[in-house]
Amino acid sequence: MASKTQRFDTRQHMRSSTYEVFRYKDAYLKEVALHHHDFYEIYFFLSGNVQYNIESRSYLLTPGDVLLINPMELHQPVFGKEQRSYERIVLWINKSFLEKLSPDAESLCACFDTGAPGHTNLLRPENYLRQMLLYQLEQLMQEKTSGEYCSEFCALSYLVQVLVLLNRQARQQTRETEAKAASDSVVYRVLGYINDHYSEDLTLDFLANKFFISKYHLSREFGRLVGTSVHRYLVQKRLVMAKQMMREGRSSTEVYQHCGFGDYSNFYRAFRTEYQISPREYAAQLKQTQPLAEDLGRALRERMES
């Protein structure tokens, strides 16, 4: 029995310290802004007319596709002009929780590792595996909300099965399966350059000269394909990296210098504008939530192994 769809929630933060799962179906959605999360995201595409941009890659989706999105990656769905019913299952997993849930010998986070050879965000499983994943995700949603005896434990078992299947699929797959080769576009080459050089003093004029293109043409095409300006993308990329460094316990001085903000006031202003909290407040939140997620992940893993 298929799980019920939910009303689309525009929030981009987790309320749970473990995981959350949603099934959405929309006849129409307005443009979704480029964004990132502090958690892992698994996106199971069921229907619609969607191109999905993740960093400097672009994927034209077909039903049954699975996207794996790392907390470090800026991403955005782009809807085609021909409107179709847009349905998907979205699974959010706390980073610390998943790390501690993983067995000692192997990591359930491996499928999200952007540095792994042949890594791709897109998995396109064979039909039998798609059906198995859909079944397990639906069972996960049903158990999570049922309130039956040991329902939370059963839901966790389905979560682990989903993650194991995705990691196995990711190991077998390479970039050859990507739905759309984006590297031919100068915009995506610029994106790749920004991702590698975000700590440097980058401007629209510099990038236009670097790639032998008019800055007006670059600005227009960047906005059309990425959905935001070059400057806005650069700031978001720097903030993504800043949050990662803060999760690693790095000092504010290290963070703003490494991420290209120039001084602390620029860093503070950009962080506060983007997240509505200060860097210090965010660091305090990390100290509260990370140990809880780690303890829950460790306890649940030990319970499953016992």
Secondary structure, DSSP 8 states (H G I E B T S, - for coil): -----B------S-SSSSEEEEEEEES-------B--SEEEEEEEEES-EEEEETTEEEE--TT-EEEE-TT--EEEEE-SS---EEEEEEEEEHHHHHHHS-SSS-TTGGG-TTSTT--SEE---HHHHHHHHHHHHHHHHHHHH--TTHHHHHHHHHHHHHHHHHHHHHH--GGG-SS--TTSHHHHHHHHHHHHTTS---HHHHHHHTT--HHHHHHHHHHHHSS-HHHHHHHHHHHHHHHHHHTT--HHHHHHHTT-SSHHHHHHHHHHHHSS-HHHHHHHHHHHHHHHHHHHHHHHHHHH-
